[in-house]
């Protein structure tokens, strides 16, 4: 598969067709047994894994929330602190978050880390 620069891609298909496997390979959660996955012509194994993962956005059908604040869930994995006024590109904050804020704790709704 080839994706042109500045294009967005959605993987859609029946259960078990390989969507999650493709995303796991793209994030380097594991590497392919044969062949390679290339980004701008460079094998993903040559990229810094943290830098690579900071550029990949996944919107899963069944998102996982950790038993911590909304802010910590949104910013999990970032290498810097954020304030309440920091905006996350592409994140839509519902009226719920506007009322309760990013510090709202999702105990009981998520998993403990």
N, C-alpha and C positions, 0 to 999 in steps of 0.2 A: 504494500500500500504506500502511496506517495501522497503527502499533504503539502500543498503549496504554502509559501510564506504568508503570514497574517490571516490564514484561514482557520476556522473553528471546525472541530470534528465531533460528531456524536456517534457513539457506538450503540446501536439498537438491534435487538434480536431476541429470539426465543431463549428461554432459560437453558443454560448449558452449552451455548454456542461459542463461548470463549471471550465474551466482553470483559469480564473480570480478569481473566488471564492476560489479555492484551494490556490492561491498565497496570497489572502487577509487573509485567515485563517492562513497560514504559517507565515505571517508578524504580526499577531495579530491585524489587522485592526478591526477585530471583532472576538469573540470567538464562538465556536460551541454551539448550543442549547442543544445538547445531545452528550455524549461521550467526547473524548479528542484527541488531536493531540500530539504525543510524539516525542521528539528528544532525542536520546540516552536513551530511556526509561523514560524520565522526561517530565511531562506535560508542554506544552509551557507556561501555565499560571504561572509557577514557575520561568521562566527566566525573567531577566531584559529586558524589551521590547526594550530599546535602544541598548543593547548588541546583542540581537537577530537580530534586523533589520540591524545592521552593518555587519552581516554575510550572509545575503540573497541578492543575485543578481537577478534582474529581467530585462530581455530585452523584452520590450513590442513591439508589432507590430506598435503601434502609440505612439512613445515617446513624452513626454512633455518637452519642454524647457522653463525655466523661463526667463523673460526679464532681464537678467543680463549677466555676463561674462561666457565664456565657462568654465573657472576654477570653478566658483561658481556653475554651473550646475553639473559638474562632482563630486565636493566635497561636494555637499549639504548634510547636516546631519552629516558630520564629526565633531569630537570634537576637532580638532587641525588645525592650519594654515598650508598651503602648499606653497612651492615656485614653480617657473616656471620649475625647474629641477626635481621636484617630479614626479614620474611616478605612474600611476594608474594601478595596476595589471589587465590585461585583457582588457584595453582600447586601441583601435587602433586609433592613431592620423593620420588623413588624411593629404595630402599635403596642404590642406586649412589651417589646424591648424599649420602646420610647418611654413607656410608663415606668418599668422596673429597672432599666439600665443594664449595662454590660456586666455589672457586678452581681446580678441575680444568680443565685446558686441553683443548679439543676439536680440537687440531691434527689434520689429516688427516680429520676428520669434517665440517669446514665449509669455508666460503669465506673468503678473506682480504679484509678491508675496505680 
